[in-house]
């Protein structure tokens, strides 16, 4: 166990492999969305690589499947802590999300005619995918809904999974996720469509805390990933597998500053890159017609704004979550944030 805790970067209380993966995932999503915003094309190979930046989303989901139960494990979570857990999660992730919604209207990305009470309520409580015909204000918000669904399910079932032991819990989780695949439950924005990503993260968590030996964990992950490759798609199996293996096997105790920086602002970058790149590209399109110049500029501006957003919005939310003494259970631990 001590070796695992040594992998923590004490300055941010983060697991270094997770910090790296957060940065990679956020940048990957930026690459694909900025390319779509400015209609960026190079050639078939480069376009394919950029478009696969969307695989940053399953990376985030696997991280969540790992880091949230890891945090519950460290804190000795009990079912009686459920509402405390959700409150602190909400305080941590919701204010940046709400501010991003406001930003979409302020910079002109959305018409104010869409700012109606029903749709606002659906966004505030992540209910958009459960209401027929409702649409997200931004295409990235569906992932936040899935994340919060995971918090609810894990908060309810983690004590049971912990009680029945690692072997049975793995069998149960793999069986349920496989059933969802066989039954073709593919509802965008509802967790059953991406449950396998979280299951892979949870298996990695069990291996990380030595509830399952590392070699056995790797074998289980590989076998499950092969199943996903055959039943869903090749990339659906390989990306979560590589993510989980990196979490388990990465050993470097120190991170370069630029990697720590990107991982630290990953949630803010994920939230604001789309409206900011759209706003900047719209503002500059008459001055910069070369997309090979506009593309990196959009990325740099998005990162710069994300840092300001982190300092002004996300960091205070993080601090508030940690300083809620009456809810002194769940310390900062985030996936998308």
C-alpha positions as CSV (number, residue, x, y, z in Angstrom):
1,X,0.0,0.0,0.0
2,X,2.8,2.4,0.8
3,X,4.1,2.3,-2.7
4,X,0.7,3.4,-4.0
5,X,0.6,6.4,-1.7
6,X,4.0,7.4,-2.8
7,X,2.6,8.0,-6.3
8,X,0.7,11.0,-4.9
9,X,1.9,14.5,-5.8
10,X,1.5,16.0,-2.4
11,X,1.3,19.6,-3.6
12,X,-2.0,18.8,-5.3
13,X,-2.9,15.6,-3.4
14,X,-3.3,13.9,-6.8
15,X,-2.2,10.6,-8.2
16,X,0.3,11.5,-10.9
17,X,-0.9,9.1,-13.5
18,X,-4.4,10.5,-13.2
19,X,-3.1,14.1,-13.5
20,X,-1.4,13.2,-16.7
21,X,-4.5,11.5,-18.1
22,X,-6.8,14.4,-17.2
23,X,-4.6,16.7,-19.2
24,X,-4.4,14.4,-22.2
25,X,-8.2,13.8,-22.1
26,X,-9.0,17.6,-21.9
27,X,-6.6,18.5,-24.7
28,X,-7.9,15.6,-26.9
29,X,-11.4,16.9,-26.6
30,X,-10.2,20.4,-27.4
31,X,-8.5,19.2,-30.5
32,X,-11.6,17.7,-32.0
33,X,-14.0,20.5,-31.0
34,X,-11.7,23.3,-32.2
35,X,-11.3,21.4,-35.5
36,X,-15.0,21.3,-35.9
37,X,-15.5,24.9,-34.9
38,X,-13.1,26.3,-37.6
39,X,-13.7,23.5,-40.1
40,X,-10.1,22.4,-39.9
41,X,-8.8,19.9,-42.5
42,X,-5.3,18.6,-43.3
43,X,-5.6,15.2,-44.8
44,X,-7.5,12.0,-44.1
45,X,-5.0,10.6,-41.6
46,X,-4.6,13.9,-39.6
47,X,-8.4,14.5,-39.7
48,X,-8.9,11.0,-38.4
49,X,-6.5,11.5,-35.5
50,X,-8.0,14.8,-34.6
51,X,-11.6,13.5,-34.7
52,X,-10.6,10.7,-32.4
53,X,-9.9,13.3,-29.8
54,X,-13.4,12.5,-28.6
55,X,-11.8,9.4,-27.0
56,X,-10.8,11.9,-24.2
57,X,-14.4,11.3,-22.9
58,X,-14.0,7.6,-22.1
59,X,-10.6,8.4,-20.5
60,X,-12.4,10.8,-18.2
61,X,-15.0,8.1,-17.4
62,X,-12.3,5.5,-16.6
63,X,-10.6,8.0,-14.4
64,X,-13.9,8.6,-12.6
65,X,-14.5,4.9,-12.2
66,X,-11.1,4.7,-10.5
67,X,-10.6,7.9,-8.5
68,X,-14.0,8.3,-6.9
69,X,-14.1,4.8,-5.3
70,X,-10.5,5.3,-4.3
71,X,-11.5,8.5,-2.5
72,X,-14.4,6.7,-0.8
73,X,-12.1,3.9,0.2
74,X,-9.6,6.3,1.8
75,X,-12.3,8.0,3.8
76,X,-14.0,4.9,5.0
77,X,-17.2,5.8,3.3
78,X,-20.5,4.5,4.7
79,X,-24.0,4.7,3.3
80,X,-24.9,7.3,5.9
81,X,-22.4,9.6,4.2
82,X,-24.4,9.5,1.0
83,X,-26.0,13.0,1.1
84,X,-22.8,14.5,2.4
85,X,-20.9,13.0,-0.5
86,X,-23.4,14.3,-3.1
87,X,-23.5,17.8,-1.5
88,X,-19.7,18.2,-1.7
89,X,-19.6,16.8,-5.2
90,X,-22.2,19.3,-6.2
91,X,-20.4,22.2,-4.6
92,X,-17.2,21.2,-6.3
93,X,-18.4,20.7,-9.9
94,X,-21.7,22.6,-10.3
95,X,-20.6,26.3,-10.0
96,X,-18.1,26.0,-12.9
97,X,-20.8,24.2,-14.9
98,X,-23.4,26.9,-14.1
99,X,-20.9,29.6,-15.0
100,X,-20.2,27.9,-18.3
101,X,-24.0,27.9,-19.1
102,X,-24.1,31.7,-18.3
103,X,-21.0,32.2,-20.5
104,X,-22.7,30.6,-23.5
105,X,-25.4,33.3,-23.4
106,X,-23.1,36.2,-22.5
107,X,-20.7,35.7,-25.4
108,X,-23.6,35.2,-27.9
109,X,-23.2,31.5,-28.4
110,X,-26.8,30.9,-27.6
111,X,-29.9,33.1,-28.1
112,X,-31.6,34.3,-24.9
113,X,-34.9,32.8,-26.2
114,X,-33.5,29.4,-25.0
115,X,-33.2,30.8,-21.5
116,X,-36.5,29.4,-20.2
117,X,-37.2,28.0,-16.7
118,X,-38.0,24.5,-17.8
119,X,-34.7,24.0,-19.7
120,X,-32.7,25.8,-17.0
121,X,-34.1,23.4,-14.4
122,X,-33.3,20.4,-16.6
123,X,-29.7,21.6,-16.9
124,X,-29.3,22.4,-13.2
125,X,-30.3,18.9,-12.2
126,X,-28.7,17.0,-15.2
127,X,-32.2,15.8,-16.3
128,X,-31.9,16.7,-20.0
129,X,-31.4,13.1,-21.3
130,X,-34.4,11.9,-19.3
131,X,-36.9,14.3,-21.0
132,X,-37.9,13.6,-24.6
133,X,-37.0,16.4,-27.0
134,X,-34.8,18.3,-24.5
135,X,-31.4,19.5,-25.7
136,X,-28.2,20.4,-23.9
137,X,-27.1,24.0,-24.2
138,X,-23.6,22.6,-25.1
139,X,-22.8,19.3,-26.6
140,X,-20.3,18.5,-23.9
141,X,-22.8,18.7,-21.0
142,X,-24.1,15.1,-21.5
143,X,-20.9,13.8,-20.0
144,X,-21.5,15.8,-16.8
145,X,-24.9,14.2,-16.5
146,X,-23.3,10.7,-16.7
147,X,-20.7,11.7,-14.1
148,X,-23.3,12.7,-11.6
149,X,-25.3,9.6,-12.3
150,X,-22.2,7.7,-11.5
151,X,-21.8,9.6,-8.2
152,X,-25.3,8.6,-7.2
153,X,-25.0,5.0,-8.1
154,X,-21.5,4.6,-6.5
155,X,-22.6,6.4,-3.4
156,X,-25.5,3.9,-3.0
157,X,-23.8,0.7,-4.1
158,X,-20.1,1.2,-3.0
159,X,-20.8,-0.1,0.6
160,X,-22.4,-3.3,-0.9
161,X,-19.6,-3.8,-3.4
162,X,-17.1,-3.3,-0.6
163,X,-18.9,-5.8,1.6
164,X,-19.3,-8.6,-0.9
165,X,-15.5,-8.6,-1.7
166,X,-13.5,-7.8,-4.8
167,X,-14.1,-11.1,-6.8
168,X,-17.8,-11.1,-6.6
169,X,-18.0,-7.3,-7.1
170,X,-16.0,-7.6,-10.3
171,X,-18.3,-10.4,-11.5
172,X,-21.4,-8.4,-10.7
173,X,-20.1,-5.2,-12.4
174,X,-18.9,-6.9,-15.5
175,X,-22.1,-8.9,-15.8
176,X,-24.3,-5.8,-15.5
177,X,-22.3,-3.8,-18.0
178,X,-22.2,-6.8,-20.4
179,X,-25.9,-7.1,-20.1
180,X,-26.4,-3.5,-21.0
181,X,-24.2,-4.1,-24.1
182,X,-26.1,-7.2,-25.1
183,X,-29.5,-5.5,-24.6
184,X,-28.2,-2.6,-26.7
185,X,-28.9,0.0,-24.1
186,X,-27.5,3.0,-25.9
187,X,-29.0,6.2,-24.6
188,X,-26.7,9.2,-24.9
189,X,-26.4,10.9,-21.6
190,X,-27.5,8.0,-19.5
191,X,-24.8,6.0,-17.7
192,X,-25.9,2.5,-19.0
193,X,-24.5,3.5,-22.4
194,X,-21.0,4.0,-20.9
195,X,-21.1,1.8,-17.9
196,X,-18.2,-0.4,-19.1
197,X,-15.8,2.6,-18.9
198,X,-16.6,3.1,-15.2
199,X,-16.3,-0.7,-14.6
200,X,-12.8,-0.7,-16.0
201,X,-11.9,2.2,-13.8
202,X,-13.3,0.3,-10.8
203,X,-11.4,-2.8,-11.6
204,X,-8.2,-0.7,-11.8
205,X,-9.1,0.8,-8.4
206,X,-9.3,-2.7,-6.9
207,X,-5.9,-3.6,-8.3
208,X,-4.4,-0.2,-7.2
209,X,-5.3,-0.8,-3.5
210,X,-4.2,-4.5,-3.8
211,X,-7.7,-6.0,-3.3
212,X,-6.8,-7.9,-6.4
213,X,-3.2,-8.7,-7.3
214,X,-1.7,-6.5,-10.1
215,X,-1.2,-9.4,-12.5
216,X,-4.7,-10.7,-12.0
217,X,-6.1,-7.2,-12.4
218,X,-4.3,-6.8,-15.7
219,X,-5.6,-10.2,-17.0
220,X,-9.2,-9.2,-16.1
221,X,-8.8,-5.8,-17.8
222,X,-7.4,-7.3,-20.9
223,X,-10.1,-10.0,-21.2
224,X,-12.8,-7.5,-20.6
225,X,-11.3,-5.1,-23.1
226,X,-11.2,-7.9,-25.7
227,X,-14.8,-8.5,-25.1
228,X,-15.6,-4.8,-25.7
229,X,-13.5,-4.8,-28.9
230,X,-15.7,-7.7,-30.3
231,X,-19.1,-6.6,-28.9
232,X,-18.8,-2.8,-29.3
233,X,-15.7,-1.6,-31.3
234,X,-12.0,-1.9,-31.3
235,X,-11.4,1.6,-30.0
236,X,-14.1,1.2,-27.3
237,X,-11.9,-1.6,-25.8
238,X,-8.4,-0.3,-26.3
239,X,-8.7,3.3,-25.0
240,X,-10.2,2.3,-21.6
241,X,-7.7,-0.5,-21.3
242,X,-4.7,1.7,-22.0
243,X,-6.1,4.3,-19.5
244,X,-6.5,1.7,-16.7
245,X,-3.0,0.2,-17.4
246,X,-1.4,3.6,-17.3
247,X,-3.0,4.3,-13.9
248,X,-1.7,1.0,-12.6
249,X,1.7,1.0,-14.1
250,X,2.9,4.6,-14.2
251,X,5.6,5.0,-11.5
252,X,7.1,8.5,-12.0
253,X,6.8,10.5,-8.7
254,X,7.5,13.9,-10.3
255,X,5.7,15.7,-13.0
256,X,6.9,18.5,-15.2
257,X,5.2,21.8,-14.4
258,X,3.3,22.0,-17.8
259,X,1.8,18.6,-17.2
260,X,0.7,19.5,-13.7
261,X,-0.7,22.7,-15.0
262,X,-2.8,21.0,-17.8
263,X,-4.1,18.4,-15.4
264,X,-5.0,21.0,-12.8
265,X,-7.1,23.1,-15.2
266,X,-8.5,20.1,-17.1
267,X,-12.1,20.5,-15.8
268,X,-12.1,24.3,-16.6
269,X,-10.5,23.6,-20.0
270,X,-13.1,21.0,-20.8
271,X,-16.0,23.3,-19.9
272,X,-14.9,26.5,-21.6
273,X,-12.9,25.5,-24.7
274,X,-15.9,25.2,-27.0
275,X,-17.6,28.5,-26.3
276,X,-14.3,30.4,-26.1
277,X,-12.9,28.9,-29.3
278,X,-16.2,29.6,-31.1
279,X,-16.2,33.2,-29.8
280,X,-12.5,33.7,-30.7
281,X,-12.8,32.2,-34.2
282,X,-15.9,34.2,-34.9
283,X,-14.2,37.4,-33.8
284,X,-11.1,36.8,-35.8
285,X,-12.4,35.1,-38.9
286,X,-12.1,38.4,-41.0
287,X,-8.5,38.9,-39.8
288,X,-7.2,35.4,-39.9
289,X,-8.2,33.2,-42.8
290,X,-5.5,30.6,-42.5
291,X,-6.8,27.8,-40.3
292,X,-3.3,26.5,-39.7
293,X,-2.8,29.8,-37.7
294,X,-6.3,30.0,-36.3
295,X,-6.3,26.5,-34.9
296,X,-3.3,26.8,-32.5
297,X,-4.5,30.3,-31.6
298,X,-7.9,29.0,-30.6
299,X,-6.2,26.4,-28.4
300,X,-3.9,28.9,-26.7
301,X,-6.7,31.3,-26.0
302,X,-8.9,28.5,-24.7
303,X,-6.1,27.4,-22.3
304,X,-5.5,30.9,-21.2
305,X,-9.1,31.5,-20.5
306,X,-9.4,28.1,-18.8
307,X,-6.7,29.2,-16.4
308,X,-8.5,32.4,-15.5
309,X,-11.7,30.4,-15.1
310,X,-9.9,28.0,-12.9
311,X,-8.6,30.7,-10.7
312,X,-11.8,32.7,-10.5
313,X,-14.5,30.0,-10.5
314,X,-13.2,26.5,-10.2
315,X,-10.6,27.0,-7.4
316,X,-13.0,28.9,-5.1
317,X,-15.6,26.1,-5.7
318,X,-12.9,23.5,-4.8
319,X,-12.0,25.4,-1.7
320,X,-15.6,25.8,-0.6
321,X,-16.1,22.1,-1.0
322,X,-13.1,21.4,1.2
323,X,-14.1,24.0,3.8
324,X,-17.6,22.9,4.4
325,X,-16.9,21.8,7.9
326,X,-20.5,20.6,8.5
327,X,-19.9,18.2,5.6
328,X,-16.4,17.2,6.5
329,X,-16.3,13.9,4.6
330,X,-15.2,14.2,1.0
331,X,-12.0,15.9,0.2
332,X,-11.2,17.2,-3.3
333,X,-11.2,14.5,-5.9
334,X,-12.3,15.1,-9.4
335,X,-12.4,13.5,-12.8
336,X,-13.7,16.0,-15.2
337,X,-12.9,18.4,-12.5
